Amino acid sequence: MERQQLPNSTLILIFGILSIIGCCCYGVLGIIFGIIALVMAKRATEIYNAEPELYTGYQNVKTGKILAIIGLVLSAISLISSIVMIIMYGGVEGIYELQEEMMREMQQNQ
């Protein structure tokens, strides 16, 4: 019997990569892609473990799962830091005011 590609193995890898890239978008996209990749990796692992001799592409699943975990951690850190910044400085306007104040102090010290 001919071996076939494990379903969604390439898509899991792509979602794992996107979860790392998505951490730059305040963490929200990274969390979404990471969770989707982990759920799909779990299903693909169950399929592969049932009959490993029928499928190829399990390496993509493992790599995608690792990337998804890394992306989730980075995205969670990014999301938490964004929330802390909003709480501490009152949103975007507060951050801009803080930057302007720092620039004025720097100009006065020169």
N, C-alpha and C positions, 0 to 999 in steps of 0.2 A: 504494500500500500504506500502511496506517495505521501510525503509529509507536506502539510499545508501551513501557511502563516497563521500564527495565533491571532484571533480576532482583536482588533483595536490596539495591537502592540505598538504600531508607529504613532497612533493618535495619543496613546498614553505618554510616549516619549515627548511629543510635541507639547502636550499640556503640562508636563513637568518643566520643560524649558520656559513656557509662557508663565508658569507660576513664579519663577525666579525673576523674569522680566517685569511681571505685574506688581512686584513689591515696590516699584518706583511710583505707582499710581495710588499713593496713600495706603497701600496694602490690600485694598479691597479686591482688585482683579486677581492678585496673586493668591489670595485665600480661595476665591471661587475656582480658579484653575487647579489649584493644589488639591482641593477636596474632590473635584471631579476626577482628577488623575488617580487619586488614591482609591476611590470607589471602583473605577474601571480596572485598576491594577489588581484589586482583590478578586474581582470576578475572573479576570484572565488567569490569575494564579490558580484559582479553583479548577478552571477548565484544564489548565496545563497539568496540574497534579493528578487529575483523574486519569489522563492518558498521555504521558509525556512523549511517548514515541510517535505520536501523530502530529506534533506541532513543532514549528521552528519560531524563532523570534522572542523567546523568553528573556533573552538578554536585554531587549528593548524595554520589556515590562519592568525588569529589575532596575534598570537605569532610570526610567521614568518615575518609578516609585521613590527612588533616592532623591531625584531632582525635585519632586513634588514636596517631599518632607523638608528639604532645604528651603524651597520657595515659601512654604507655609510658615516656617520659623522667621524668615526674613520679613515676610508680609505682616506677621503678627507684631514684630518689633516696630515696623514702620507705622502700622495702624495705631499701636499704643502710643508711640511718640507723637503722632499727629494729634491724638486725643489729648494728651498731656499739654501740648503746646496750645491748643485751643482753650483748655481749661485755665492755664496759667496766664495767657495773654489776651484772652477774650476774642479769639477769632483772627481773621486776616488783618483787620484794622489795627488791632493791638500789636501785632507783629510788625506792621509797617511803622507804627509810632515808636516802637522799641528800636528799630533800625535807624530811624531818623534821629532819635536821641543819641544813639551811639555815634552816628556820623558827626553830630554837632560837638560831642565831647572830644572826638578825635581831632576835629578842626581847631578847637580851642586849645588843645594841648600842643599843637604845632607851632 
